[in-house]
Amino acid sequence: MTAVIIEPDARQKLAILGGEAADEVADAPASNSISEGIAHATGFLYDAKRAGGGTTRLFKVLQTNACRFACRYCFTSCAIRRKRTSFKPDELATTFISLSRRRLAEGLFLSSGIVPDADTTMEKMLGTVERLRLREGYTGYIHLKLIPGASYDMIERAVELADRVSLNLEAPSQERLSLLAPDKEFRESMWRRLVWAWQAIERRRAVGLPCARSITTQFVVGAAGESDRELMATIARARHEIGLGRSYFSAFHPIERSPFSELPAEDPMRAARLYQAEFLLRDYGFSAAELPFDTAGLLPRDVTPKQAWAERNLHEPVEVNRAPRAALLRVPGIGPKSADKLIAARRETRLRDIAQLKALGVTIGWAAPYVLLDGRHPARQLALW
């Protein structure tokens, strides 16, 4: 096992601030800790999936776990008595560089509690990142959380320095947020900061300046009575208004001594279905209104949202040799990659055999009831398998 060499005082802080960063979702679904020898001993190194495949080992940490807000679901809430500590910018930058040079960490995921105010917190976080970029010459991946209520200059600087920025909306509306975090304000201190970030990204892109590649957010699911319909409507709006790239979902789990400690944990399958629904909005051309909600505004748990939509709406089978890409993407078992492979393959040959679809990455068990192969329904051929 490779040793992690960190100064004693920083190691003590890391045990607290690294471990408490675990609730910040870095992957969908939440990424697992890496090798037992390092991750289980330290709790601050995690593998996150890359969009194009593979993983990136992230150093996930808080600048501080002190916070002036009394969010009812959160481990940093000022309403919970616990040991508080903070990293100074130089101290945290040095700790990360030590891990990076030993090839133990390939990127930084930096979040923070908020104390005494938004700009002071954001200034310390930016100080850490500036030391990495400007003093250490670090050019690798940095994901920087934006602080609700931070000033425009702070948001703009974060966009300039980070590869990805995010701000946790936590809930789909002010009504729901007030139940989770009575001290937070949705429209001005949170949504507007994401608008500022998107405007700064667009402005810098337009003149060829470096900037964050994307904006993400996270929602706490199951503690405020929100419906899946509410969440997806907010995400659809955010994609249109603030260029939201990804949404992450943290299924609520009660934290000891928190005001919500007696609430039941949310079913992780609900978060999984929300991820699948978000993929439909982002990668498959669905609108929020098309998603298969029940009368309570919830997605089904027993099948994927795409399967549920197809059962309700895909009454005529899709001819895979002629259908446009948008139609193929509506078929369960056909994703963006397999649709592109299918379109490329049919330029060279007629697709007549279900084995051809399987070779192209189609999930046959899901797709078979909804497609035609050169006019024939592949379900007739399933006996061969």
C-alpha positions as CSV (number, residue, x, y, z in Angstrom):
1,M,0.0,0.0,0.0
2,T,1.2,3.5,-0.9
3,A,1.7,5.7,2.1
4,V,-0.1,9.1,2.2
5,I,2.4,11.6,3.7
6,I,0.7,14.6,5.3
7,E,1.7,16.8,8.2
8,P,0.1,15.7,11.5
9,D,-2.1,18.7,12.0
10,A,-3.4,18.6,8.4
11,R,-4.0,14.9,8.7
12,Q,-6.3,15.5,11.7
13,K,-8.2,18.1,9.8
14,L,-8.4,15.8,6.8
15,A,-9.9,13.1,8.8
16,I,-12.8,15.5,9.6
17,L,-13.1,17.6,6.4
18,G,-12.4,14.8,4.0
19,G,-14.9,12.4,5.6
20,E,-17.6,15.0,5.8
21,A,-17.3,15.8,2.1
22,A,-18.7,12.4,1.3
23,D,-22.3,13.7,1.0
24,E,-21.3,15.8,-2.0
25,V,-22.2,13.6,-4.9
26,A,-19.4,13.5,-7.5
27,D,-20.8,10.8,-9.7
28,A,-24.1,9.3,-10.8
29,P,-24.9,7.2,-8.8
30,A,-22.6,8.2,-5.9
31,S,-19.1,7.0,-6.6
32,N,-17.4,4.4,-4.4
33,S,-14.3,4.9,-2.4
34,I,-11.1,3.7,-4.0
35,S,-8.7,1.0,-2.8
36,E,-9.3,-0.1,0.7
37,G,-5.8,0.7,1.9
38,I,-6.1,4.5,1.1
39,A,-9.8,5.3,0.9
40,H,-10.9,3.4,4.0
41,A,-8.1,4.8,6.0
42,T,-8.6,8.4,5.0
43,G,-12.1,8.8,3.6
44,F,-11.2,11.6,1.1
45,L,-10.2,9.8,-2.2
46,Y,-12.9,8.7,-4.5
47,D,-13.2,7.4,-8.1
48,A,-15.7,9.4,-10.2
49,K,-16.7,8.3,-13.7
50,R,-15.6,10.3,-16.7
51,A,-18.2,11.2,-19.3
52,G,-16.3,9.4,-22.0
53,G,-15.5,6.4,-19.9
54,G,-13.0,5.5,-17.2
55,T,-12.6,7.2,-13.9
56,T,-10.8,10.1,-12.2
57,R,-9.5,9.9,-8.7
58,L,-10.8,12.9,-6.8
59,F,-9.6,14.4,-3.6
60,K,-13.0,15.5,-2.0
61,V,-12.7,17.9,0.9
62,L,-14.3,20.8,2.7
63,Q,-12.5,24.1,3.3
64,T,-14.4,24.2,6.6
65,N,-17.2,22.3,8.3
66,A,-18.2,25.3,10.3
67,C,-21.5,26.9,9.0
68,R,-23.8,29.6,10.0
69,F,-26.8,28.0,8.4
70,A,-29.1,25.5,10.3
71,C,-30.1,23.3,7.4
72,R,-32.2,20.5,8.8
73,Y,-30.7,17.7,6.7
74,C,-27.0,18.7,6.7
75,F,-24.0,17.4,8.8
76,T,-22.4,20.9,8.8
77,S,-25.6,22.6,10.3
78,C,-24.9,25.0,13.1
79,A,-27.7,23.3,15.0
80,I,-25.6,20.2,15.4
81,R,-22.8,20.1,18.1
82,R,-19.7,18.6,16.5
83,K,-16.0,19.3,16.2
84,R,-15.3,22.1,13.8
85,T,-12.2,22.9,11.9
86,S,-10.9,24.6,8.8
87,F,-8.1,24.5,6.3
88,K,-6.1,27.6,5.5
89,P,-5.7,28.1,1.7
90,D,-2.0,27.4,1.7
91,E,-2.4,24.4,4.0
92,L,-5.1,22.8,1.8
93,A,-3.2,23.5,-1.5
94,T,-0.1,21.9,-0.1
95,T,-2.0,18.9,1.1
96,F,-3.5,18.4,-2.4
97,I,-0.3,18.9,-4.2
98,S,1.3,16.3,-2.0
99,L,-1.3,13.8,-3.0
100,S,-1.2,14.9,-6.7
101,R,2.6,14.5,-7.0
102,R,2.3,11.0,-5.5
103,R,-0.4,10.3,-8.1
104,L,-2.9,9.5,-5.4
105,A,-5.3,12.2,-6.6
106,E,-6.0,13.3,-10.1
107,G,-8.4,16.1,-9.3
108,L,-9.8,18.3,-6.6
109,F,-13.5,18.5,-5.5
110,L,-13.7,21.5,-3.1
111,S,-16.8,22.4,-1.1
112,S,-17.3,24.2,2.2
113,G,-19.5,25.2,5.0
114,I,-20.4,28.9,5.1
115,V,-18.9,31.0,7.9
116,P,-19.0,33.9,8.7
117,D,-20.5,34.9,5.3
118,A,-20.6,33.9,1.7
119,D,-17.8,36.1,0.4
120,T,-15.4,35.3,3.2
121,T,-15.9,31.6,2.5
122,M,-15.6,31.9,-1.2
123,E,-12.5,34.0,-0.8
124,K,-10.8,31.2,1.1
125,M,-11.8,28.6,-1.4
126,L,-10.6,30.7,-4.3
127,G,-7.4,31.3,-2.4
128,T,-6.8,27.5,-2.3
129,V,-7.5,27.2,-6.0
130,E,-5.4,30.3,-6.9
131,R,-2.4,28.8,-5.1
132,L,-2.8,25.6,-7.0
133,R,-3.1,27.3,-10.4
134,L,-0.8,30.2,-10.1
135,R,1.9,29.2,-7.6
136,E,2.0,25.4,-8.1
137,G,1.2,25.5,-11.8
138,Y,-1.4,22.8,-11.4
139,T,-3.4,22.3,-14.6
140,G,-5.5,19.3,-13.7
141,Y,-9.2,19.0,-12.9
142,I,-10.8,21.2,-10.3
143,H,-14.5,21.2,-9.3
144,L,-15.4,24.2,-7.2
145,K,-18.6,24.7,-5.3
146,L,-20.2,28.1,-5.5
147,I,-21.4,29.6,-2.3
148,P,-25.0,30.9,-2.1
149,G,-25.0,34.7,-1.8
150,A,-21.4,35.1,-3.1
151,S,-20.7,38.3,-5.0
152,Y,-20.5,38.5,-8.8
153,D,-16.7,39.0,-8.8
154,M,-16.3,35.8,-6.7
155,I,-18.5,33.8,-9.1
156,E,-16.6,35.1,-12.1
157,R,-13.3,34.2,-10.6
158,A,-14.5,30.7,-9.8
159,V,-15.6,30.3,-13.5
160,E,-12.1,31.5,-14.6
161,L,-10.2,29.0,-12.4
162,A,-12.2,25.8,-12.2
163,D,-13.0,23.1,-14.7
164,R,-16.5,22.7,-13.3
165,V,-18.6,24.8,-11.0
166,S,-21.7,23.9,-9.1
167,L,-24.1,25.2,-6.5
168,N,-26.5,22.8,-4.7
169,L,-30.0,24.0,-5.1
170,E,-31.1,21.2,-2.8
171,A,-34.8,21.6,-3.6
172,P,-36.9,22.5,-6.7
173,S,-38.5,25.6,-5.2
174,Q,-38.4,28.1,-2.4
175,E,-41.4,26.3,-0.8
176,R,-39.5,23.0,-0.6
177,L,-36.2,24.7,0.3
178,S,-37.7,26.4,3.3
179,L,-38.5,23.0,4.8
180,L,-34.9,21.8,4.3
181,A,-33.0,25.0,4.9
182,P,-35.0,27.8,6.5
183,D,-32.2,30.3,6.3
184,K,-31.6,29.9,2.5
185,E,-33.2,31.9,-0.3
186,F,-33.7,30.1,-3.6
187,R,-34.3,32.7,-6.3
188,E,-31.7,35.4,-5.5
189,S,-28.9,33.9,-3.5
190,M,-28.8,30.5,-5.3
191,W,-30.5,30.6,-8.7
192,R,-29.1,34.0,-9.6
193,R,-25.6,32.9,-8.8
194,L,-26.0,30.0,-11.3
195,V,-27.2,32.6,-13.8
196,W,-24.1,34.7,-13.2
197,A,-21.9,31.7,-13.6
198,W,-23.5,30.8,-16.9
199,Q,-23.2,34.4,-18.2
200,A,-19.5,34.5,-17.2
201,I,-18.9,31.1,-19.0
202,E,-20.6,32.3,-22.2
203,R,-18.8,35.6,-22.2
204,R,-15.4,34.0,-21.7
205,R,-16.1,31.3,-24.3
206,A,-17.1,34.0,-26.9
207,V,-13.6,35.6,-26.7
208,G,-11.7,32.3,-26.4
209,L,-10.7,32.7,-22.7
210,P,-10.4,29.7,-20.4
211,C,-13.4,28.9,-18.2
212,A,-15.3,26.2,-16.5
213,R,-16.6,23.6,-19.0
214,S,-19.9,23.0,-17.2
215,I,-22.3,23.8,-14.3
216,T,-23.9,21.2,-12.1
217,T,-26.3,21.1,-9.2
218,Q,-27.5,18.6,-6.5
219,F,-30.8,17.9,-4.9
220,V,-31.7,16.3,-1.6
221,V,-34.4,13.8,-2.4
222,G,-37.1,12.7,0.0
223,A,-37.0,15.0,3.0
224,A,-39.2,17.9,1.8
225,G,-42.1,16.1,0.2
226,E,-41.1,17.2,-3.3
227,S,-42.4,15.2,-6.3
228,D,-40.3,13.9,-9.1
229,R,-42.3,16.1,-11.4
230,E,-41.2,19.2,-9.5
231,L,-37.6,18.2,-9.7
232,M,-37.6,17.5,-13.4
233,A,-39.5,20.7,-14.2
234,T,-36.8,22.7,-12.3
235,I,-34.0,20.8,-14.1
236,A,-35.6,21.5,-17.5
237,R,-35.9,25.2,-16.7
238,A,-32.3,25.2,-15.5
239,R,-31.0,23.6,-18.6
240,H,-32.8,26.4,-20.6
241,E,-31.9,29.4,-18.4
242,I,-28.5,28.6,-17.0
243,G,-27.0,26.0,-19.3
244,L,-27.2,23.3,-16.5
245,G,-25.0,20.4,-17.5
246,R,-25.7,17.7,-14.9
247,S,-28.0,17.2,-11.9
248,Y,-27.1,14.9,-9.0
249,F,-29.5,13.4,-6.5
250,S,-28.7,12.6,-2.9
251,A,-31.3,10.2,-1.4
252,F,-32.0,11.6,2.0
253,H,-30.6,9.7,5.0
254,P,-31.1,11.0,8.5
255,I,-28.1,12.4,10.3
256,E,-27.8,11.8,14.1
257,R,-28.7,14.9,16.2
258,S,-30.0,16.8,13.2
259,P,-33.6,18.2,13.2
260,F,-34.5,15.5,10.6
261,S,-32.9,12.6,12.5
262,E,-36.3,10.9,12.9
263,L,-37.3,11.1,9.3
264,P,-37.1,7.8,7.3
265,A,-34.4,7.4,4.8
266,E,-35.4,7.8,1.1
267,D,-35.4,4.7,-1.1
268,P,-32.1,4.8,-3.2
269,M,-34.1,3.5,-6.1
270,R,-35.9,6.8,-6.3
271,A,-32.6,8.6,-6.9
272,A,-31.7,6.0,-9.5
273,R,-34.9,6.6,-11.4
274,L,-34.3,10.4,-11.2
275,Y,-30.9,9.9,-12.8
276,Q,-32.4,7.9,-15.6
277,A,-35.1,10.6,-16.1
278,E,-32.4,13.3,-16.2
279,F,-30.6,11.3,-18.8
280,L,-33.7,11.4,-20.9
281,L,-33.9,15.2,-20.8
282,R,-30.2,15.6,-21.4
283,D,-29.3,12.9,-23.9
284,Y,-32.5,11.5,-25.4
285,G,-34.5,14.5,-26.5
286,F,-37.4,14.1,-24.0
287,S,-39.2,17.0,-22.4
288,A,-40.1,17.1,-18.7
289,A,-43.8,17.0,-19.7
290,E,-43.3,13.6,-21.5
291,L,-41.9,11.8,-18.5
292,P,-44.2,9.0,-17.1
293,F,-45.2,10.5,-13.8
294,D,-48.1,8.9,-11.8
295,T,-50.9,11.0,-10.4
296,A,-48.7,11.9,-7.4
297,G,-46.0,13.2,-9.8
298,L,-43.6,10.3,-9.1
299,L,-41.7,8.1,-11.5
300,P,-42.3,4.3,-11.4
301,R,-39.8,2.3,-9.3
302,D,-40.3,-1.1,-11.0
303,V,-39.2,-0.1,-14.5
304,T,-37.1,2.6,-16.0
305,P,-38.7,5.9,-17.0
306,K,-38.0,5.1,-20.7
307,Q,-39.6,1.7,-20.4
308,A,-42.7,3.2,-18.7
309,W,-42.9,5.9,-21.4
310,A,-42.7,3.2,-24.2
311,E,-45.4,1.1,-22.5
312,R,-47.7,4.1,-22.6
313,N,-46.8,5.7,-25.9
314,L,-44.8,3.5,-28.3
315,H,-47.8,1.7,-29.9
316,E,-46.3,1.3,-33.3
317,P,-42.9,-0.6,-33.7
318,V,-40.0,1.4,-35.0
319,E,-38.3,0.2,-38.2
320,V,-34.6,0.3,-37.4
321,N,-33.5,0.4,-41.0
322,R,-35.3,3.7,-41.6
323,A,-36.1,5.5,-38.3
324,P,-34.4,8.8,-37.6
325,R,-32.0,9.0,-34.6
326,A,-34.6,10.8,-32.5
327,A,-37.1,7.9,-33.0
328,L,-34.5,5.3,-32.2
329,L,-33.6,7.0,-29.0
330,R,-37.2,6.5,-27.9
331,V,-36.8,2.8,-28.0
332,P,-35.9,1.1,-24.7
333,G,-32.5,-0.6,-24.9
334,I,-31.2,1.9,-27.5
335,G,-28.9,4.6,-26.2
336,P,-27.0,7.4,-28.0
337,K,-24.0,5.3,-28.7
338,S,-25.9,2.2,-29.9
339,A,-28.2,4.5,-32.0
340,D,-25.1,6.0,-33.7
341,K,-23.6,2.6,-34.4
342,L,-26.9,1.4,-35.7
343,I,-27.2,4.3,-38.2
344,A,-23.7,3.8,-39.3
345,A,-24.3,0.0,-39.8
346,R,-27.4,0.4,-41.9
347,R,-25.6,2.5,-44.4
348,E,-23.6,-0.6,-45.2
349,T,-26.2,-3.3,-44.9
350,R,-29.8,-4.1,-44.2
351,L,-30.4,-5.0,-40.5
352,R,-32.4,-8.3,-40.5
353,D,-31.2,-10.3,-37.6
354,I,-31.5,-9.5,-33.9
355,A,-27.9,-10.6,-33.5
356,Q,-26.9,-7.6,-35.5
357,L,-28.6,-5.3,-33.0
358,K,-27.0,-7.1,-30.1
359,A,-23.5,-6.6,-31.7
360,L,-24.2,-2.9,-32.0
361,G,-24.9,-2.6,-28.2
362,V,-28.7,-2.7,-28.2
363,T,-30.2,-4.3,-25.1
364,I,-32.3,-6.9,-26.9
365,G,-34.7,-7.8,-24.1
366,W,-35.8,-4.2,-23.8
367,A,-35.9,-3.3,-27.4
368,A,-37.4,-6.3,-29.1
369,P,-41.1,-5.5,-28.4
370,Y,-40.7,-2.1,-30.0
371,V,-38.7,-2.6,-33.2
372,L,-39.0,-4.1,-36.7
373,L,-36.1,-5.6,-38.6
374,D,-36.7,-5.1,-42.3
375,G,-40.4,-5.3,-41.7
376,R,-40.3,-8.2,-39.2
377,H,-40.8,-8.2,-35.5
378,P,-37.7,-9.6,-33.8
379,A,-39.8,-11.2,-31.1
380,R,-40.5,-14.1,-33.5
381,Q,-36.7,-14.8,-33.5
382,L,-36.3,-14.9,-29.7
383,A,-36.6,-18.7,-29.7
384,L,-33.2,-19.0,-31.3
385,W,-31.6,-17.5,-28.1
